[in-house]
Amino acid sequence: MSDSKNRNVGFIGAGRMATALAAGLISSGFTSADHVSASDTYEAARDSFTRETGAQAVESNLTVVEQSEIIVLSVKPQHVAEVLEEIKETLTDQQLLVSIAAGCPLSLFVEKLGKTKRLIRVMPNTPCLVKQGASAFARGGQASETDASLVESLLSTVGTAVEVPEAQLDAVTGLSGSGPAYIYQIIEALSDGGVRMGLPRHIATQLAAQTVKGAAEMVLETGEHPGALKDAVTSPGGTTIAGIHALEAGGLRNSLINAVSAATNRSIELGKQS
């Protein structure tokens, strides 16, 4: 493959996630706008992609495949089989196909494209849209360690990325894929608590969101166990332990564990239907 800004990256599907990834690749220097392209049947999606990234967008999927070394499949799951059927004669063993289509297992790609293709399946999450994503990916087909490193670099332009066995992607879906929704509810609830205690809504929401962001940064930056960081804030007989006691009485931790479990199990169910 070409180096750095000479990499040709194509997106089949020019929606919000594809646009965010393309913008991240370009702004980080992973590649340049004139080496990025996308295809989409919707003109509005093509126009938005070009406007936000400076890269070209066309209607033809085959055009993108023909001119790309890395192809990111970012269509809705129900369209995956149709797209694979369309591109299978054009896609070569030298190209890397990266799928961000939710719930579509690597076995589907092997079935449609054969065992010789280089395949990587990715589970991103929506904070990729603001370059704070938490993504996981799994290798399939003939994808190599070099391919894995390349995809990790690609995804790192919009957040953080880790490699896992494909069997763990359902748990990733339950945790980081669905997780932003859990955190939005926590932020909303904290804001409600602030309003109940007399804070204006806009101030309560701003403080709640920044508190969650700051606490997350503390975990990532210090590398300390969240329990240790919690203890550092919790004085004997103080305000924080009173709040933590209320959270324990309300079953917060149990509810979050159950949420991840329920979402993971639902991801497994949906995968069996694909």
C-alpha positions in Angstrom: 0.0 0.0 0.0 1.0 3.6 -0.5 2.4 5.6 2.3 0.8 8.4 4.4 -0.9 11.0 2.2 -0.8 8.8 -0.9 -3.2 6.2 0.5 -6.4 6.0 -1.5 -9.4 5.5 0.9 -12.9 5.0 -0.4 -16.2 4.9 1.4 -19.2 3.0 0.2 -22.0 5.0 1.8 -21.5 8.7 2.6 -23.5 9.0 5.8 -22.5 10.8 9.0 -20.1 8.1 10.3 -18.3 7.8 6.9 -18.1 11.6 6.7 -16.7 11.8 10.3 -14.1 9.1 9.5 -13.1 10.7 6.3 -12.7 14.1 8.0 -10.6 12.6 10.7 -8.3 10.9 8.2 -7.8 14.1 6.3 -7.3 16.4 9.3 -4.9 14.0 11.0 -2.7 13.6 7.9 -3.5 9.9 7.5 -4.2 10.8 3.9 -5.2 13.8 1.9 -8.6 14.9 0.5 -7.6 14.2 -3.1 -7.0 10.6 -2.1 -10.4 10.1 -0.5 -13.7 9.3 -2.2 -17.2 8.1 -1.4 -20.2 6.7 -3.1 -23.8 7.1 -2.2 -27.1 6.9 -4.1 -28.4 10.0 -2.3 -27.3 13.3 -3.8 -27.8 15.1 -0.4 -25.4 12.6 1.3 -22.8 13.1 -1.5 -23.0 16.9 -1.3 -22.7 16.8 2.5 -19.7 14.5 2.3 -17.9 16.7 -0.2 -18.8 19.9 1.7 -17.5 18.6 5.1 -14.4 16.8 3.8 -13.3 18.4 0.6 -13.2 14.9 -1.0 -15.1 13.7 -4.0 -18.3 11.8 -3.8 -19.9 9.9 -6.7 -22.9 7.7 -7.3 -21.1 4.6 -8.4 -19.8 2.1 -5.8 -17.6 0.4 -8.4 -15.8 3.7 -9.2 -14.8 4.0 -5.5 -13.7 0.3 -5.4 -11.6 0.7 -8.5 -9.6 3.7 -7.2 -9.2 2.7 -3.5 -6.7 0.6 -1.6 -8.8 0.7 1.6 -12.5 0.5 1.2 -14.8 1.3 4.1 -18.2 -0.3 3.9 -20.6 2.1 5.7 -24.0 1.2 4.4 -27.0 0.0 6.5 -26.9 -3.7 7.4 -29.8 -4.6 5.2 -27.9 -3.3 2.1 -24.6 -5.2 2.8 -25.4 -8.4 0.9 -26.5 -6.4 -2.2 -23.4 -4.2 -2.2 -21.1 -7.2 -1.7 -22.7 -8.9 -4.7 -22.2 -5.8 -6.8 -18.5 -5.3 -5.9 -17.3 -8.9 -5.6 -15.9 -9.1 -9.1 -14.1 -5.8 -8.8 -12.6 -6.1 -5.3 -9.1 -7.7 -5.4 -7.1 -9.6 -2.8 -4.7 -6.6 -2.6 -7.4 -4.3 -1.3 -8.5 -4.1 2.3 -12.2 -4.1 3.1 -13.3 -2.5 6.4 -16.9 -2.9 7.4 -18.6 -0.7 9.9 -22.0 -2.2 9.1 -23.6 -3.1 12.5 -24.4 -6.8 13.1 -22.9 -8.2 9.9 -20.5 -11.0 10.8 -17.2 -11.7 9.0 -18.6 -15.0 7.9 -21.1 -13.1 5.6 -18.2 -11.4 3.9 -16.3 -14.6 3.4 -19.4 -16.3 2.1 -20.0 -13.5 -0.5 -16.4 -12.6 -1.4 -14.4 -15.8 -0.7 -11.7 -16.7 1.8 -8.8 -14.8 0.1 -10.0 -11.3 0.8 -8.6 -9.1 3.5 -11.4 -8.2 5.8 -11.8 -6.2 9.0 -15.0 -5.7 10.9 -15.4 -2.6 13.1 -17.8 -1.6 15.9 -17.5 2.2 16.2 -19.7 4.5 18.3 -21.3 7.8 17.7 -18.8 10.0 19.6 -16.6 9.3 16.5 -18.6 12.2 15.1 -16.7 14.5 17.5 -13.4 12.6 17.4 -14.0 11.0 20.8 -15.0 7.5 19.5 -14.4 4.2 21.3 -14.1 1.6 18.5 -13.2 -2.1 18.4 -12.3 -4.2 15.4 -11.7 -7.8 14.5 -9.8 -9.4 11.6 -11.1 -11.9 9.1 -10.2 -13.5 5.8 -6.6 -12.9 5.0 -6.2 -9.6 7.0 -2.7 -9.4 8.5 -1.2 -7.7 11.6 -0.2 -4.9 9.3 -3.8 -4.5 8.2 -4.9 -4.4 11.9 -2.3 -1.7 12.6 -3.5 0.3 9.7 -7.1 0.1 10.8 -6.1 1.0 14.3 -4.4 4.1 13.0 -7.4 4.9 10.8 -9.8 4.7 13.7 -7.5 6.6 16.1 -8.1 9.7 14.0 -11.6 9.8 15.5 -10.9 8.5 19.0 -9.4 5.3 20.4 -9.5 1.8 18.9 -8.7 -1.7 20.2 -8.5 -5.1 18.5 -10.6 -8.0 19.9 -11.7 -11.4 18.6 -14.9 -11.2 16.7 -16.7 -13.2 19.4 -16.2 -10.2 21.7 -17.8 -7.6 19.4 -21.3 -8.2 20.8 -20.0 -7.2 24.2 -18.3 -4.2 22.7 -21.7 -3.3 21.2 -23.3 -3.6 24.6 -20.7 -1.5 26.3 -19.2 1.2 24.0 -21.7 0.9 21.1 -24.8 1.5 23.2 -22.9 3.1 26.1 -23.2 6.7 25.0 -27.0 6.4 25.5 -26.4 5.3 29.1 -24.1 8.2 29.7 -26.6 10.7 28.2 -29.2 9.4 30.7 -26.7 9.9 33.5 -25.9 13.4 32.4 -29.6 14.2 32.1 -30.2 12.8 35.6 -27.4 14.7 37.2 -28.7 17.8 35.5 -32.2 17.1 36.9 -30.6 16.8 40.3 -29.0 20.1 40.0 -32.2 21.7 38.9 -34.0 20.1 41.8 -31.5 21.7 44.1 -31.9 25.2 42.5 -29.5 25.4 39.6 -30.6 26.8 36.3 -31.0 24.0 33.7 -28.3 25.3 31.3 -25.8 25.6 34.1 -26.7 22.2 35.6 -26.4 20.4 32.2 -23.0 22.1 31.5 -21.6 21.1 34.9 -23.0 17.6 34.6 -21.5 17.0 31.1 -18.1 18.5 32.0 -18.0 16.5 35.2 -18.5 13.2 33.2 -15.9 14.3 30.7 -13.4 15.3 33.4 -13.9 12.1 35.3 -13.4 10.0 32.2 -10.2 11.9 31.4 -8.9 11.2 34.9 -9.4 7.5 34.3 -7.7 7.6 30.9 -4.9 10.0 31.9 -3.9 8.5 35.3 -4.4 4.8 34.5 -5.7 4.4 38.0 -8.6 2.1 38.9 -11.9 4.0 38.9 -12.4 2.7 42.5 -9.2 4.4 43.6 -10.1 7.6 42.0 -13.6 7.4 43.6 -12.0 6.9 47.0 -9.7 9.9 46.5 -12.9 12.1 46.3 -14.7 10.4 49.2 -14.0 11.9 52.6 -15.1 10.1 55.8 -18.6 11.4 56.7 -18.6 13.8 53.8 -20.9 14.8 51.0 -19.6 12.4 48.4 -20.1 9.3 50.5 -23.6 10.4 51.2 -24.2 10.6 47.5 -22.6 7.3 46.8 -24.7 5.6 49.5 -27.8 7.0 47.7 -26.5 5.6 44.4 -25.9 2.2 45.9 -29.4 2.2 47.4 -30.8 3.0 44.0 -28.9 0.1 42.4 -26.9 2.3 39.9 -24.0 -0.2 39.4 -26.4 -3.2 39.1 -28.5 -1.3 36.5 -25.5 -0.4 34.4 -24.1 -3.9 34.5 -27.6 -5.2 33.5 -27.8 -2.6 30.7 -24.5 -3.8 29.1 -25.6 -7.4 29.5 -29.0 -6.8 27.9 -27.6 -4.8 25.0 -25.0 -7.5 24.4 -27.6 -10.3 24.4 -29.7 -8.2 21.9 -26.7 -7.8 19.7 -26.2 -11.6 19.6 -29.9 -12.0 18.8 -29.8 -9.5 15.9 -26.6 -11.1 14.6 -28.4 -14.5 14.3 -31.0 -12.8 12.2 -28.6 -11.3 9.7 
